[in-house]
Amino acid sequence: SLHNEAREAEKKIAADGDGQNRRLLAITVADKEAEAARLAYDRCLEEIAAAREEQETISQASQDKEESFGRLNETVVAMRARAEELDRILSETEAALGALQKTAAELDALSQELRDRVKSKTEERNLYFEQFTKLENRRAGLLGEKDKLTERLWEDYELTYTAASELGYPAVTEKTRSKCVGEQTKLRSKIRELGPVNVGAIEEYNEVKEEYDRMSGQIEDLTKSRKDYTDIVTQLEKEMCRQFQDSFHEINKNFMVVFRELFGGGSAKLELTDPEHVLTSGIEIIVSPPGKVIKNLKSLSGGEQVFVAIAILFAIFKINPPPFCLLDEIESALDEVNVSRFANYAKNFCDHTQIIAISHRRGTMEAANALYGVTMQERGVSKLLSINVSEVEKKIGIKFGA
């Protein structure tokens, strides 16, 4: 019985050992599944971290794009303002170009008129020259005929022209008429015996010589008039060239000085495109602001181009200052520093020129001696105001623009 119970116990223990092994196997499988789950959880955590980093990167990129969009928007606004300014400058340039084209058209018309007059005078000269040639040929023919008649007079009567003129036959009267008629008949017989003689050659020669002298005098007068006219035109052109060259050199010299004073340095000059023909030559503007190397005026900014134009204007003022000058927002494209330079430099011409500047810039108004403006305190009612700056400075004891 004990032996049986021992066998049953061994069987039970073996069965329990099989169950424990199965449980251990299940625990091992469960541990492996838990390890796989932990690995999957770790991968999920890594993916979540990567997703968060990607989200932060996307958020940062979105923020950068918003900032970039803001900067682009500011750039677009600035470019629109610049485009409006360029449109205004273009309008002014087109207006100036229209005036220059009008002046060029007037000069072309005047030049065409002069060419037409020269052409007319040339045709008239050619006509007179043709007539002169015909008369010269006729004169040569008449001189040849005169020589023939003189030769014939000598051969037929053995008389020279001077000797025949000095014979001095007396005038025929009633008493001597019959005698002269008889003598004439005898002479005619002798002449018929001598052969035909051109008795009108002397009269024809005198007529032709008189016509020749008259035409020669006219040709001489026309030749002298044409020479005088050509000399006057040549003298005027020389004087125009001289005055233009003198003024151009003086303006160029002043332009270099004014440019350096306005820009605070640099170099500038004016050059003729065709120095051999100054009256039809173009003018090149060559400038180099401080610290820049410029090959074309288009490389300058709008304000610098305006400053160059102002320098040329002031250079002309130094040669021949006008009594009155009106400047309509000439400094609108300049910054505040250059506006003050322009205004202070313009005051150098106030002794000879009355300058009226239409402006909204503070620097120009601070440099002015008097201010004039329009205000509308009541709707629809405009009122003119004027301020004498010097009197205001004396009253309040403050120097404006100092």
Secondary structure, 3 states (H helix, E strand, C coil): CHHHHHHHHHHHHHHHHHHHHHHHHHHHHHHHHHHHHHHHHHHHHHHHHHHHHHHHHHHHHHHHHHHHHHHHHHHHHHHHHHHHHHHHHHHHHHHHHHHHHHHHHHHHHHHHHHHHHHHHHHHHHHHHHHHHHHHHHHHHHHHHHHHHHHHHHHHHHCCCHHHHHCCCCCCCCHHHHHHHHHHHHHHHHHHHHHCCCCCCHHHHHHHHHHHHHHHHHHHHHHHHHHHHHHHHHHHHHHHHHHHHHHHHHHHHHHHHHHHHHHHCCCEEEEEECCCCCCCCCCEEEEEECCCCCCCCHHHCCHHHHHHHHHHHHHHHHHHCCCCEEEEECCCCCCCHHHHHHHHHHHHHHCCCCEEEEECCCHHHHHHCCEEEEEEEEECCEEEEEEEEHHHHHHHHCCCCCC
